[in-house]
Amino acid sequence: MKGQAIVITGALGALGKVVAAEALARGARVAGIDHAASQLAATADRIELGGVDLTDVAQAKQAIDKAAAHFGRLDALINIAGGFTFETVTDGDPATWQRMYALNVATALNASRAAIPHLVAASNGRIINIGAMGALQAGSGMGPYAASKAGVHRLTEALAAELKGKITVNAVLPSIIDTSANRASMPKAEFAKWVTPKELADVILFLASDAASAITGALLPVNGRV
């Protein structure tokens, strides 16, 4: 991955930080985009763009264009930005469905649309989205989240078909990711069965690499040991 220019959305979150660190360790140049503020000074190999609302089309385009201009190219987009909620359909707030769509689908859609011209110009562009195993069969309380992640799955497939031969588009489908927030919310769970951020990062970066040039439209389960 040496020299590749990669944009990671949600780069300041638990998974985003690990993916960014792993990409940098493999010689990639990384632009991190996040809604949270960033104080990191830009270097030749790394830039962080904080305070970006990726649900806004104009802000997404501005951030992606700035990242591409900083590196002079863009080789891969990794859409990690998103959100989660646990809420039943019967007793929940209808507005939650719109919020989950905005955080999970619209962020990936807006970033992807902004990145496509840059990725096509690179001739070997990659888009990797974050889906969810829970979107394949939703359980109680998972309706709004699972529906939005199912939208990410369909977005992945549609883009892969549209861009075949130009850009590969794939998604990873993790089960529960072993983060401090998930451990706090499920203290009695068997953490050893969960997929670690490092394990998930390895799969994501494989899909961003030249070794995955023949893979597109895939929804790849990353189940840990569940």
N, C-alpha and C positions, 0 to 999 in steps of 0.2 A: 504493500500500500504506500510505499515511499513516494512522496511528492503529490499524492492525491489530495485534492481540495474537497473537504467534506463539511456539509452543514448539518448540525444536529439541533433540532428543536427540542424544547424542554431540557436544555443542556445543563441546567443548574439543579435538576431534580436528582433523586437517588440513582435512577438508572442512567440518566443522561450524563452525570459526572463520570460514571464508570466507563461508559462507551467512549466519551471524549478522551479520558486518560489512556484507554487501550489503543484508540486510533493514533494518538500522538506517539505512544510507545512503538507503534509499528511504522512510524515515519510519515504519517499523514499530516496534513495541515488542517486545522479544525476551526470552524466558525460556529460558536454556540449562540443560539437564539433562545431567549426566555422572557417570560412576563416579569420575572423578578429582576431587580436591579443588579447590575454587575459593576465592580470596581476594577476589574482586571485590565491592565494596560495592554494594548494591542502589540503584537510582535509579528515577525514575518510568518510564523507558523501558527499563530493563534489569535483569534479575536472573539470577544464576547459582546453580543448586542443585547442589552437588557432593556426592560420596560417596553417590550414589544407585545402588542395584542394581536396574535395570529388569527383571531376570529374576524379581524378587520382586513379586508382585501388589500387596501392601500398600504397598511403597515407591514403586512406580510411581504408584499412586493418590494417595498423599500428596503427591508432587512435583507432579503435574499439578494437583491441587486448589489447592496453594499458589501455583502460577503463575497460575492463573485468578483466584484471590482477589487477588493482587497487582495485576493489571490490571483486575479487575472484569468480565472476559470472556475468551473464547478464540476466535480466528478460524481458526487453522490449526495443525496438528501436522505437523512434519517429522521423520520417523523416520530418523535417520542412524546411531544407535548400532548397532554390529555388530562382527564380527570375521572374520578370514580365516585359513585354514591351507592348506598344500599337503601332501597326504598321500595315498598310494595306498590303494586299498581292500584289496588283498592283504596289504600289510605294515603298514598303519596300526593305530592303536588304536581299537577300537570306541567308546571313550568320547569320541573326537573328534566323532563324529556327534552325540552328545547336547550337547556343548559348542557346536557350530556352530548347532544348533537353538536353544539357549538364547540365544546372543548375537544371532542374526539374526532368528529368528521370534518367540521369546517376548518379546523387548524391544519389538518393534513391536506385537505383540498386546496386551501389558499396557498400554502407553502409549495405544494406540488405544481400548481399552475404557474406560480412565479418562477419556479426553478426549471421548468421544462425547456425553455429556450436555451438556457445555459448548459443543461445536461445534453441536449441534442448537439450543441456545438462541440462538446467534449468528445463525441462519437462513441463513448462507452459508458454513458451515464447510468446511474443506479438510483432507484427510490426504494427505500425500505420503510414499511409502516409497522406499527404495533397494533395487532389485533388482540384477540383474547380467546382462550379455550372456552371461557364461560359464555361466549357469544354463539357457540355451536349448539348448545342446549342450555337455555337459561333456567335457573332455579328461582325459587321464591325470593323476592327482594332484589333480583338482578335485572328486572325488566328494562329500566331506562338505560343502564350501563350496557347491558348485552345488546340491546337494539342499536345503540350508537356504534358499538364495536362491530356488529354485523354490517353496519354501513361502511366501516373501514374495510372490511373484507370485500364487499362488492365494489368499492372504489378501487381497491387494488386490482381486482380482476378486470374491471373496465379499462383502467389506465394501461394495464399490461397488454390488452388486446389492441387498444388505440395506438400504442407506441412500440409495438413489436418490431424488432429490427432496428430500433433507434435507442430505446432506453429499456432496461429491465426493471420491472416493478414487482416486488414481493412483499409479503408480510410475515412476521413471526407471531405465533399465537402462544404466549406464555400462560401457564397456569398461575399459581400464586407466586409472586416474586418475593424473595427473602429480603425485605427491607425493615428498618426499625419501625416504620409506621405500621406495617402489616403485623409485625410481632406484637406491637402494643395493642392493636385492635383484636388480635386472636391469640391471647397469651397461652392458651392451653393446646394450641396446634402443635403438630410435629414439624418443627422448622427444618429438620434435616431432609424432609421430603420435598421442600420447595426448591424452585430453580433460583440460583444465585444471580445477582446482576452480572457478575463476571461470565458465567456460563451463557447468559443471554447475549451479552456483548460479543462473545466469540461467534455466535451464530449470526448476529446482525452484521458484523464486520466481514464474515465470510461472504455473505450475500452482497456486500459492497465491493468485494475484491474481484480481480480478473478471473479467479477460479470459478466464479458463479456466473460466467458470461452466458451459459446455456440455460439458465434457470429464470423463468419469468412467469408471473401469474400464480406463483405458489403461495399457499397458506400453510406455513410450516409450524407444526406443533412443537413447543419447547416445554415439556411437561415436568421437568425435574424428575423426582422419583415418586410422584403421586400414583 
